[in-house]
Amino acid sequence: MRISRVMMVAAVLSATLAQAQSGQLRGVEVADINRAADACSDFYDYANGKWRAENPIPAAMPRWSRRWAAGEAAKDRLHEILDQVSALRDQSKGSVEQLIGDFYGACTDEGTINSLGAKPVMMLIGEVDQIRDVAAVQRMIGRFHAIGIRVPFQLVGGSDNHKPADVIAQVYAGGLGMPDRDYYVKSDARFKDAREKYVAHVASMFRLAGVSEATAAADAAFVVRMETRLAEASLDNVALRDPVATDHKMSFGELQRLAPSFNWAAYYKATGLTAAPLNVAEPRFLQAFSRDLTAEPVAQWKAYLKWHLLNSAAPSLSDDFVREDFAFNGAYLNGATEMKPRWKRCVELTDSLLGEALGKKYVDKYFPPEAKARMQELVKNLLAAMGETIQGLDWMSADTKRRAAEKLATFNPKIGYPDRWKDYSEVPISRTSFWQDVLAGRTFNVRDDLSTIGKPVDRGRWGMTPPTSDAYYNPLLNEIVFPAGILQPPAFSMEANDAVNYGAIGVVIGHEISHGFDDQGAQYDAQGRLSDWWTPEDLKKFQSRTECVVRQFDNYFVEPGIHHNGKLVLGESIGDLAGAKIAYRAFQIAQRGKEPIPTIDGFTPEQQFFIAWGQFRGDAVRPEFARTMVQGDPHPIGKFRVIGPLSNLPEFAQAFGCKPDAPMVRPPADKCEVW
């Protein structure tokens, strides 16, 4: 393995060096551009409309672009790794190869899984059937939490909003089978239809588990009734974006008084936790849960718990359960017309439960140190660009600029993979029982999370696995994280010129940096504390600028009558707007003292920068998935992530020679600029 990696790195470096010497580092994908479109009218169509026309959304996917195709290609690489290690049967117990190989081997043993039907979960269902009183309901809730079925509430570890160096218990609302509360409480026709489909789906799952048709229908009605009551006590998606709205630190005694029907002392003892201060995100929800715990009949709680067991286990059971789960979640909610093949679902599950074990193999093979070094340079220039931007703001006072600069100086970038890998060696994985492997993986991850509570924060931990094609910002640790999985074309390439890399991954880096200063991140200071570090006047100016973004995205419709909620997507939209602006500035910083990037295929470096963003972010989205996203996803759909930020940037209009009245140029009175 060491020799093959060295050879691969040498090949990459040789190719990159040769191209650099000849001035032929790769530009944008010109074959993807829709030459019939006008860049100044609809840049989403222009940048890669031809690619979308020639590459329709695959039947198993809810959206598609080169970015999503790259994410699926990464799973092909993981597939190759897992096929190789699962073919070996003599690996030492507890080794990375044994764990991921046996887990994947058991998962892909379709014949055995189908022959068992619902048998893997019948023991747990039997335990639910034995429940006779509220105390037994409570014990089963704790039992479910231990295996990752976190209903009707969730308790996990997380940094204290006021002392972010300390990890405390965080209690969140949960327990819903549909995407969010609005599916239960809103009267729009689409939500009514979803409720009808959901009741039928729950009943079908019960029947597959051997419940009679009449009992299945009655139990499904119980489930939806109970979930509706929980939904009514839950915050909506916009309210959940406000850190202050979910900041309710309290003592253990206050927790018991808030939800007195639940025996928290017994739950803590069974969970292995020590009574200590904690945070309750939604006190009203916990009060409703406590009330319903004794107000609702035990029989209904049993139906509720059985449902969530089946709902959680369905993707790991026989094909009839998998198909029913897909029919509602994959097809109805997201518009996919066929399931992903079993091997790919098994790759995804291995990554989900044993992610750093599989991730280590991925990084060893596909992420050379030189790629990490190139990314570190991009991050350095993006941070410098954000610093210059802050200092150049004419609306922010010197005092607030100083505090913003202090926060920027404490940013911690993480690139590629953790410095210290998780140890899975004691996880009991074998090829004999796939469901037991799933339980083992879930149990490990729950215990791993709970083990952080009551301790100083471990800044080396990651919230994503290395093969993940995504990135994130954590305001409490003030860190930006870029897993190896996203550091591939079209986001990033060692063979791409700076215009392309800064236009794609550069905007992503800028986006994540900007999250430290969006409507949520701006409420956390340089130490990660939920703290007001703004002057009152500057805060008002900042909020006025964010309102412009809200209005812009409120007017983006995915279909007649259904549009984005500007407040829901505000943070991500600020991130895209600021990300594009500071990435462009960072691109200019990177070019200082260098030979100018040449025009390639008729496109100037500036045009390549913006086209790279359009090609990275320009997803085609199924109508069903667009509706689901608009309802609950804080990210806008791809089209508006392309045209939204760029239509505010004079640099874009200048690069393509757009006239002031062009559709891709917002009028001065409507132009948004936050950072």
SELUM-163998 format. One line per 4 residues: number of its first residue (from 1); their letters; for each residue x, y, z of C-alpha. Coordinates in Angstrom, 2 decimals, decimal comma. Layout:
N
NUM> a> X Y Z | ...
This chain:
675
1> mris> 0,00 0,00 0,00 | 2,84 2,39 0,83 | 4,47 1,84 -2,58 | 1,25 2,35 -4,55
5> rvmm> 0,51 5,55 -2,65 | 3,97 6,96 -3,33 | 3,60 6,14 -7,01 | 0,19 7,83 -7,10
9> vaav> 1,48 10,98 -5,38 | 4,47 11,10 -7,73 | 2,18 10,82 -10,74 | -0,07 13,62 -9,49
13> lsat> 2,88 15,87 -8,74 | 4,55 15,15 -12,07 | 1,38 15,91 -14,01 | 0,72 19,08 -12,02
17> laqa> 4,31 20,27 -12,37 | 4,35 19,60 -16,10 | 1,09 21,48 -16,60 | 2,26 24,35 -14,43
21> qsgq> 5,47 24,66 -16,43 | 3,58 24,67 -19,69 | 0,85 27,01 -18,41 | -1,78 24,36 -19,07
25> lrgv> -3,44 23,86 -15,71 | -7,05 22,93 -16,39 | -9,72 25,60 -16,80 | -13,49 25,22 -16,54
29> evad> -15,51 22,49 -18,27 | -16,32 24,39 -21,45 | -18,31 21,47 -22,85 | -20,84 21,93 -20,04
33> inra> -21,67 25,51 -20,96 | -24,95 26,26 -22,71 | -23,80 28,61 -25,44 | -27,40 29,30 -26,42
37> adac> -28,05 30,90 -23,03 | -27,04 34,39 -21,95 | -24,75 34,62 -18,92 | -26,33 37,94 -17,94
41> sdfy> -29,89 36,60 -18,13 | -29,66 33,19 -16,41 | -26,21 32,18 -15,31 | -27,51 28,90 -13,91
45> dyan> -28,56 27,86 -17,42 | -25,44 29,30 -19,01 | -22,76 27,83 -16,72 | -23,70 24,17 -17,11
49> gkwr> -27,10 23,93 -18,75 | -25,66 21,74 -21,50 | -24,31 19,25 -18,94 | -27,70 19,00 -17,23
53> aenp> -29,46 18,49 -20,55 | -27,10 15,64 -21,41 | -27,03 14,13 -17,93 | -30,57 13,71 -16,58
57> ipaa> -31,06 13,00 -12,90 | -30,46 9,27 -12,28 | -33,53 7,36 -11,15 | -32,14 6,81 -7,64
61> mprw> -31,13 10,44 -7,02 | -33,25 13,46 -6,00 | -30,80 15,96 -7,57 | -27,83 15,85 -9,90
65> srrw> -24,81 17,86 -11,01 | -21,10 17,25 -11,40 | -20,81 17,85 -7,67 | -23,32 15,09 -6,80
69> aage> -21,87 12,84 -9,46 | -18,47 13,27 -7,77 | -20,03 12,32 -4,43 | -21,41 9,13 -5,95
73> aakd> -18,05 8,44 -7,61 | -16,44 8,60 -4,16 | -18,77 5,78 -3,16 | -17,45 3,82 -6,13
77> rlhe> -13,97 4,20 -4,63 | -15,25 3,12 -1,20 | -16,95 0,19 -2,95 | -13,61 -0,89 -4,39
81> ildq> -11,99 -0,67 -0,95 | -14,78 -2,64 0,71 | -14,88 -5,29 -2,00 | -11,17 -5,87 -1,50
85> vsal> -11,20 -6,07 2,30 | -14,43 -8,11 2,48 | -12,85 -10,74 0,21 | -10,25 -11,40 2,91
89> rdqs> -11,32 -13,74 5,70 | -8,15 -13,95 7,81 | -7,90 -10,39 9,15 | -7,09 -10,00 12,85
93> kgsv> -10,15 -9,38 14,99 | -10,69 -5,70 15,71 | -8,53 -4,53 12,82 | -9,89 -1,89 10,46
97> eqli> -9,96 -4,46 7,65 | -11,89 -7,03 9,73 | -14,44 -4,49 10,97 | -15,33 -2,82 7,69
101> gdfy> -14,91 -6,02 5,67 | -17,21 -8,12 7,84 | -19,77 -5,33 8,24 | -19,94 -4,81 4,48
105> gact> -19,96 -8,57 3,85 | -22,92 -9,05 6,19 | -24,73 -6,08 4,68 | -24,38 -7,37 1,13
109> degt> -25,54 -10,88 2,07 | -28,95 -10,17 0,59 | -30,12 -13,79 0,63 | -29,67 -14,19 4,37
113> insl> -31,22 -10,80 5,15 | -34,28 -11,54 3,00 | -34,73 -15,00 4,50 | -35,05 -13,46 7,97
117> gakp> -37,79 -10,94 7,20 | -38,74 -9,15 10,44 | -37,06 -11,74 12,71 | -34,06 -9,54 13,60
121> vmml> -36,30 -7,03 15,41 | -38,87 -9,42 16,86 | -37,01 -9,74 20,16 | -37,20 -6,00 20,68
125> igev> -40,82 -5,93 19,55 | -41,48 -8,65 22,11 | -39,93 -6,46 24,79 | -42,24 -3,61 23,79
129> dqir> -45,21 -6,00 23,94 | -44,29 -6,79 27,56 | -44,68 -3,16 28,63 | -47,45 -2,85 31,23
133> dvaa> -46,95 0,55 32,85 | -45,40 4,00 32,44 | -42,21 2,95 34,23 | -41,67 0,25 31,60
137> vqrm> -42,31 2,82 28,83 | -39,55 4,94 30,31 | -37,11 2,04 30,52 | -37,79 1,19 26,87
141> igrf> -37,13 4,80 25,84 | -33,72 4,49 27,49 | -33,20 1,10 25,81 | -33,97 2,65 22,43
145> haig> -31,64 5,60 23,04 | -28,78 3,18 23,72 | -29,12 1,79 20,18 | -29,53 5,13 18,44
149> irvp> -33,34 5,31 18,28 | -33,64 8,71 19,93 | -37,38 9,10 20,52 | -39,35 10,96 21,66
153> fqlv> -36,49 13,23 22,77 | -32,74 13,17 22,14 | -29,91 13,49 24,64 | -26,43 14,00 23,20
157> ggsd> -23,17 15,69 24,12 | -22,39 19,22 23,00 | -20,39 22,27 23,97 | -21,88 24,60 26,57
161> nhkp> -23,07 27,80 24,88 | -21,50 29,83 27,67 | -18,42 27,72 28,42 | -17,68 26,10 25,04
165> advi> -14,58 24,37 26,37 | -16,93 22,17 28,45 | -19,18 19,44 27,04 | -22,60 19,11 28,67
169> aqvy> -25,73 17,08 27,97 | -27,97 18,64 25,33 | -31,64 17,61 25,25 | -33,45 18,14 21,96
173> aggl> -36,96 17,54 20,68 | -37,43 14,52 18,44 | -39,76 11,63 17,87 | -41,35 12,62 14,54
177> gmpd> -41,46 10,28 11,55 | -42,07 13,02 8,96 | -39,45 15,68 8,14 | -40,63 18,38 10,59
181> rdyy> -43,53 19,78 12,60 | -45,21 21,59 9,69 | -46,11 18,29 8,04 | -48,37 17,62 11,04
185> vksd> -49,89 21,03 11,72 | -50,19 23,00 8,47 | -53,37 22,94 6,44 | -51,85 23,30 2,93
189> arfk> -52,98 20,62 0,51 | -49,45 19,19 0,19 | -49,19 18,66 3,94 | -52,63 17,07 4,13
193> dare> -51,61 14,72 1,34 | -48,36 13,90 3,18 | -50,29 13,04 6,34 | -52,57 10,66 4,43
197> kyva> -49,59 8,99 2,78 | -47,79 8,77 6,12 | -50,68 7,05 7,92 | -50,84 4,48 5,12
201> hvas> -47,06 4,02 5,26 | -47,05 3,42 9,02 | -49,89 0,89 8,70 | -48,04 -0,92 5,91
205> mfrl> -44,95 -1,24 8,08 | -47,00 -2,70 10,92 | -48,54 -5,26 8,56 | -45,10 -6,30 7,32
209> agvs> -44,19 -6,97 10,95 | -47,11 -9,39 11,25 | -49,78 -7,10 12,71 | -53,36 -7,65 11,52
213> eata> -54,84 -5,13 9,11 | -57,32 -3,76 11,66 | -54,71 -3,42 14,41 | -52,21 -1,89 11,99
217> aada> -54,71 0,80 10,98 | -55,60 1,57 14,60 | -51,95 1,68 15,70 | -51,02 3,93 12,76
221> afvv> -53,72 6,38 13,84 | -52,33 6,29 17,40 | -48,83 7,00 16,14 | -49,81 10,00 14,05
225> rmet> -51,98 11,36 16,87 | -49,07 11,19 19,31 | -46,58 12,63 16,87 | -48,97 15,48 16,10
229> rlae> -49,12 16,37 19,79 | -45,33 16,40 19,94 | -45,17 18,47 16,75 | -47,55 21,05 18,15
233> asld> -45,16 21,58 21,07 | -42,08 21,86 18,82 | -40,42 24,95 17,41 | -40,56 25,48 13,66
237> nval> -37,47 25,43 11,47 | -37,01 29,20 11,45 | -37,22 29,49 15,25 | -34,71 26,65 15,61
241> rdpv> -32,13 28,73 13,73 | -31,98 31,26 16,58 | -29,36 30,08 19,12 | -31,00 32,16 21,88
245> atdh> -34,33 30,37 21,35 | -32,72 27,02 22,16 | -30,44 28,20 24,99 | -31,93 27,01 28,29
249> kmsf> -29,20 25,86 30,62 | -30,53 24,39 33,85 | -29,63 22,17 36,75 | -30,55 18,51 36,94
253> gelq> -33,15 19,37 39,57 | -34,72 21,95 37,25 | -34,88 19,31 34,52 | -36,78 16,96 36,82
257> rlap> -39,22 19,74 37,76 | -39,67 20,70 34,10 | -40,64 17,14 33,08 | -41,66 15,44 36,35
261> sfnw> -43,38 12,39 34,84 | -40,09 11,04 33,54 | -37,63 9,48 35,98 | -34,49 11,30 34,93
265> aayy> -32,42 9,84 37,75 | -33,12 6,29 36,55 | -32,47 7,31 32,93 | -29,15 8,91 33,84
269> katg> -28,10 5,87 35,86 | -28,90 3,51 32,99 | -27,11 5,81 30,55 | -24,02 6,11 32,74
273> ltaa> -24,31 9,87 33,17 | -23,78 11,96 36,28 | -26,36 14,56 37,27 | -24,95 17,93 36,21
277> plnv> -26,07 21,16 34,52 | -27,40 20,62 31,00 | -29,16 22,48 28,21 | -32,76 21,87 27,15
281> aepr> -33,31 23,21 23,64 | -37,12 23,20 23,77 | -38,56 23,26 27,30 | -42,14 23,43 26,01
285> flqa> -41,62 20,21 24,09 | -40,26 18,45 27,16 | -43,24 19,62 29,20 | -45,60 18,23 26,56
289> fsrd> -43,73 14,92 26,54 | -43,95 14,71 30,34 | -47,68 15,40 30,21 | -48,33 12,87 27,47
293> ltae> -46,26 10,22 29,21 | -49,00 9,78 31,80 | -51,98 11,17 29,85 | -51,71 8,82 26,88
297> pvaq> -52,63 5,14 27,36 | -49,73 2,71 27,64 | -51,11 0,84 24,61 | -50,59 3,92 22,47
301> wkay> -47,03 4,35 23,71 | -46,37 0,75 22,76 | -47,65 1,40 19,23 | -45,50 4,54 19,04
305> lkwh> -42,35 2,72 20,17 | -42,95 -0,23 17,81 | -43,33 2,15 14,91 | -40,08 3,96 15,61
309> llns> -38,28 0,66 16,00 | -39,56 -0,46 12,60 | -38,92 2,93 11,04 | -35,33 2,93 12,28
313> aaps> -34,65 -0,71 11,35 | -36,43 -0,86 7,98 | -33,39 -0,05 5,76 | -31,51 -2,92 7,47
317> lsdd> -34,25 -5,54 7,12 | -35,54 -7,63 4,21 | -36,41 -6,12 0,84 | -40,12 -5,74 1,59
321> fvre> -39,30 -3,38 4,46 | -36,69 -1,57 2,38 | -39,15 -1,05 -0,48 | -41,87 0,29 1,82
325> dfaf> -39,42 2,67 3,48 | -38,24 3,87 0,05 | -41,81 4,30 -1,24 | -42,50 7,03 1,31
329> ngay> -39,13 8,60 2,03 | -37,31 8,11 -1,25 | -40,08 8,23 -3,83 | -42,90 10,29 -2,32
333> lnga> -40,85 12,89 -0,42 | -37,81 13,09 -2,71 | -39,06 11,97 -6,12 | -36,57 9,16 -6,76
337> temk> -37,99 6,44 -9,00 | -35,74 3,56 -7,95 | -33,61 2,56 -4,99 | -29,86 2,72 -4,98
341> prwk> -28,28 -0,71 -5,48 | -27,62 -2,70 -2,31 | -23,85 -2,33 -2,56 | -24,16 1,45 -2,51
345> rcve> -26,55 1,44 0,43 | -24,09 -0,81 2,25 | -21,21 1,55 1,44 | -23,23 4,45 2,86
349> ltds> -24,11 2,55 6,02 | -20,51 1,45 6,59 | -19,46 5,08 6,28 | -22,23 6,13 8,66
353> llge> -21,44 3,64 11,45 | -17,71 2,95 11,00 | -16,78 6,16 9,23 | -13,28 6,82 10,51
357> algk> -12,26 3,20 10,03 | -13,39 3,27 6,41 | -12,20 6,87 6,09 | -8,64 5,96 7,01
361> kyvd> -8,50 3,50 4,11 | -9,99 6,14 1,79 | -7,50 8,82 2,81 | -4,52 6,49 2,51
365> kyfp> -5,48 5,74 -1,07 | -7,03 8,92 -2,42 | -5,90 12,00 -0,49 | -2,17 12,78 -0,81
369> peak> -0,45 15,26 1,53 | 0,12 17,63 -1,38 | -3,63 18,11 -1,76 | -3,87 19,04 1,91
373> armq> -1,04 21,55 1,51 | -2,74 23,17 -1,49 | -5,97 23,44 0,47 | -4,16 25,03 3,41
377> elvk> -2,91 27,73 1,06 | -6,43 28,41 -0,18 | -7,76 28,62 3,37 | -4,95 31,01 4,37
381> nlla> -5,82 33,33 1,47 | -9,55 33,14 2,18 | -8,99 34,11 5,81 | -6,79 36,99 4,65
385> amge> -9,50 38,11 2,23 | -12,12 38,04 4,98 | -9,80 40,14 7,15 | -9,38 42,72 4,39
389> tiqg> -13,14 42,73 3,81 | -13,89 43,38 7,48 | -11,40 46,21 7,68 | -12,81 47,78 4,51
393> ldwm> -16,45 47,89 5,67 | -17,81 51,44 5,76 | -20,83 50,56 7,90 | -19,02 48,89 10,84
397> sadt> -17,42 50,78 13,70 | -13,78 50,32 14,70 | -14,77 48,58 17,96 | -16,87 45,92 16,23
401> krra> -14,22 45,49 13,53 | -11,67 44,79 16,24 | -13,87 42,11 17,78 | -14,63 40,59 14,37
405> aekl> -10,90 40,46 13,61 | -10,30 38,75 16,97 | -12,85 36,11 16,03 | -11,33 35,60 12,59
409> atfn> -7,90 35,14 14,17 | -9,16 32,20 16,26 | -10,58 30,23 13,31 | -9,37 26,62 13,30
413> pkig> -9,32 24,99 9,83 | -9,47 21,20 9,61 | -8,66 19,66 6,26 | -9,01 16,13 4,94
417> ypdr> -9,06 13,88 8,00 | -8,54 13,86 11,77 | -5,08 13,87 13,29 | -6,21 11,11 15,65
421> wkdy> -8,48 8,30 14,46 | -11,29 6,70 16,48 | -10,59 3,23 17,85 | -13,33 0,77 16,82
425> sevp> -11,35 -2,34 17,77 | -13,78 -3,43 20,51 | -16,91 -3,15 18,32 | -18,26 -6,73 17,92
429> isrt> -18,69 -6,99 14,14 | -19,11 -10,35 12,40 | -20,62 -11,74 9,17 | -23,22 -13,84 10,94
433> sfwq> -25,89 -11,22 11,73 | -26,22 -7,95 9,88 | -28,77 -6,50 12,32 | -26,51 -7,27 15,27
437> dvla> -23,70 -5,49 13,43 | -25,94 -2,45 12,96 | -26,78 -2,47 16,66 | -23,10 -2,82 17,54
441> grtf> -22,16 0,15 15,36 | -24,98 2,27 16,72 | -24,17 1,36 20,32 | -20,53 2,32 19,82
445> nvrd> -21,45 5,70 18,36 | -23,96 6,47 21,12 | -21,44 5,57 23,83 | -18,71 7,49 22,04
449> dlst> -20,91 10,59 22,03 | -22,06 10,25 25,65 | -18,48 9,68 26,79 | -17,71 13,32 25,96
453> igkp> -20,24 14,71 28,47 | -18,74 16,19 31,61 | -15,29 16,52 30,06 | -13,30 19,29 28,37
457> vdrg> -14,09 19,50 24,67 | -11,87 17,42 22,41 | -11,02 19,76 19,56 | -9,63 16,87 17,55
461> rwgm> -13,06 15,28 17,03 | -14,78 15,60 13,67 | -18,51 15,90 12,96 | -18,20 14,35 9,48
465> tppt> -16,41 11,28 8,19 | -13,40 11,79 5,88 | -15,15 10,47 2,71 | -18,08 12,89 3,15
469> sday> -18,61 15,24 0,21 | -19,52 18,25 2,32 | -18,11 20,83 4,76 | -19,24 22,57 7,94
473> ynpl> -18,66 25,35 10,47 | -18,99 24,85 14,24 | -19,63 28,19 15,98 | -18,85 26,88 19,46
477> lnei> -15,38 25,72 18,43 | -15,01 28,37 15,70 | -13,75 25,72 13,30 | -14,20 25,17 9,57
481> vfpa> -13,97 21,57 8,41 | -13,37 20,20 4,90 | -13,36 16,39 4,66 | -11,30 14,68 1,97
485> gilq> -14,52 13,59 0,22 | -15,32 17,09 -1,02 | -11,74 17,83 -2,09 | -12,09 16,42 -5,60
489> ppaf> -13,32 17,82 -8,94 | -15,42 19,83 -9,55 | -14,75 21,41 -6,12 | -10,98 21,06 -6,05
493> smea> -8,23 19,61 -8,19 | -4,45 19,63 -8,14 | -4,69 19,92 -11,94 | -6,99 22,97 -11,97
497> ndav> -5,81 26,55 -12,17 | -6,45 29,03 -9,37 | -9,46 30,57 -11,10 | -11,25 27,22 -11,01
501> nyga> -10,19 26,19 -7,50 | -10,99 29,58 -5,98 | -14,29 29,72 -7,87 | -15,39 26,31 -6,59
505> igvv> -13,83 25,12 -3,31 | -12,71 28,70 -2,62 | -16,32 29,85 -2,45 | -17,10 26,85 -0,24
509> ighe> -14,25 27,85 2,09 | -15,49 31,44 2,08 | -19,01 30,19 2,71 | -17,92 28,29 5,83
513> ishg> -15,84 31,23 7,09 | -18,87 33,45 6,54 | -20,97 31,20 8,76 | -18,93 32,62 11,61
517> fddq> -20,49 35,96 10,75 | -23,97 35,05 9,49 | -27,19 35,67 11,44 | -26,38 32,70 13,72
521> gaqy> -22,59 32,76 13,83 | -22,53 36,49 14,53 | -24,05 35,71 17,93 | -20,93 33,76 19,01
525> daqg> -17,71 35,51 20,02 | -14,06 34,67 19,42 | -14,11 32,08 22,22 | -17,24 30,38 20,85
529> rlsd> -19,51 31,80 23,55 | -23,08 32,83 22,84 | -22,38 36,50 23,47 | -23,34 39,91 22,11
533> wwtp> -20,07 41,38 20,85 | -21,62 44,03 18,59 | -22,27 47,67 19,27 | -26,07 48,31 19,14
537> edlk> -25,70 50,55 16,09 | -23,62 48,04 14,14 | -26,00 45,21 14,99 | -28,93 47,21 13,59
541> kfqs> -26,99 47,86 10,38 | -26,07 44,19 10,11 | -29,67 43,07 10,59 | -30,88 45,58 8,01
545> rtec> -28,46 44,08 5,51 | -29,58 40,54 6,27 | -33,21 41,58 5,72 | -32,26 42,37 2,12
549> vvrq> -31,19 38,73 1,67 | -34,42 37,52 3,27 | -36,48 39,54 0,79 | -34,43 38,32 -2,16
553> fdny> -34,93 34,63 -1,36 | -38,56 35,04 -0,34 | -39,14 35,80 -4,01 | -37,53 32,66 -5,42
557> fvep> -40,29 30,21 -6,36 | -39,72 26,51 -7,05 | -43,21 26,27 -8,54 | -46,33 28,45 -8,48
561> gihh> -47,38 29,04 -4,88 | -44,26 27,50 -3,32 | -41,23 29,67 -2,64 | -38,20 29,72 -0,41
565> ngkl> -38,55 31,03 3,13 | -35,94 33,77 3,23 | -35,52 33,52 7,00 | -34,99 29,76 6,85
569> vlge> -32,24 29,98 4,21 | -30,73 33,21 5,51 | -27,55 31,75 6,99 | -26,71 29,68 3,91
573> sigd> -27,55 32,55 1,58 | -25,32 34,95 3,52 | -22,65 32,25 3,31 | -22,93 32,00 -0,48
577> laga> -23,01 35,76 -0,98 | -20,04 36,48 1,28 | -18,28 33,30 0,15 | -18,32 34,36 -3,49
581> kiay> -17,18 37,88 -2,63 | -14,26 36,93 -0,40 | -13,21 34,00 -2,62 | -12,92 36,43 -5,51
585> rafq> -10,78 38,68 -3,34 | -8,69 35,68 -2,20 | -8,21 34,73 -5,85 | -6,75 38,18 -6,42
589> iaqr> -4,54 37,80 -3,34 | -3,28 34,46 -4,68 | -2,31 36,09 -7,98 | -0,19 38,82 -6,42
593> gkep> 3,37 38,51 -7,69 | 2,49 35,68 -10,09 | 2,18 35,47 -13,84 | -1,46 36,22 -14,76
597> ipti> -3,64 33,22 -15,53 | -4,21 33,18 -19,28 | -7,53 33,29 -21,05 | -8,47 29,67 -21,76
601> dgft> -10,97 28,64 -24,45 | -11,99 32,27 -24,74 | -12,77 32,71 -21,05 | -10,89 35,21 -18,92
605> peqq> -9,68 34,15 -15,47 | -12,49 36,20 -13,92 | -15,09 34,46 -16,07 | -13,60 31,07 -15,22
609> ffia> -13,91 31,90 -11,51 | -17,66 32,48 -11,74 | -18,29 29,63 -14,18 | -16,54 27,27 -11,74
613> wgqf> -19,08 28,23 -9,06 | -21,99 27,80 -11,45 | -20,72 24,38 -12,50 | -20,05 23,21 -8,94
617> rgda> -23,35 24,40 -7,48 | -25,72 24,12 -10,45 | -27,87 21,16 -9,39 | -30,87 19,87 -11,28
621> vrpe> -33,52 19,07 -8,64 | -36,62 16,89 -8,80 | -39,87 18,81 -8,08 | -40,71 16,57 -5,12
625> fart> -37,31 17,14 -3,57 | -37,50 20,88 -4,22 | -40,74 21,01 -2,21 | -39,15 19,05 0,61
629> mvqg> -36,09 21,33 0,61 | -38,12 24,52 0,59 | -40,06 23,27 3,58 | -37,24 22,32 5,92
633> dphp> -33,75 22,65 4,43 | -31,77 25,79 5,40 | -30,01 25,55 2,03 | -31,63 27,04 -1,09
637> igkf> -31,91 24,80 -4,14 | -28,93 24,87 -6,50 | -30,36 27,25 -9,07 | -30,80 30,02 -6,54
641> rvig> -27,42 29,35 -4,95 | -25,95 30,22 -8,34 | -28,01 33,22 -9,45 | -28,76 34,59 -5,97
645> plsn> -25,31 35,63 -4,78 | -23,83 36,40 -8,21 | -26,62 38,81 -9,12 | -25,48 40,98 -6,20
649> lpef> -21,80 41,11 -7,19 | -20,55 43,94 -9,43 | -17,46 41,79 -10,10 | -19,69 39,24 -11,85
653> aqaf> -21,43 41,87 -13,98 | -18,07 43,33 -14,95 | -16,59 39,93 -15,85 | -19,40 39,20 -18,32
657> gckp> -20,14 42,75 -19,43 | -23,72 42,67 -18,13 | -25,82 45,79 -18,62 | -27,36 47,46 -15,56
661> dapm> -30,85 46,23 -16,47 | -29,84 42,59 -17,09 | -31,72 39,93 -15,08 | -28,45 38,82 -13,43
665> vrpp> -27,83 42,36 -12,15 | -30,02 43,38 -9,24 | -31,07 47,06 -9,26 | -29,06 49,24 -6,88
669> adkc> -32,03 49,62 -4,52 | -32,37 45,80 -4,25 | -28,69 44,86 -4,22 | -27,67 42,92 -1,10
673> evw> -24,27 43,12 0,56 | -23,66 41,82 4,08 | -19,90 41,27 4,15
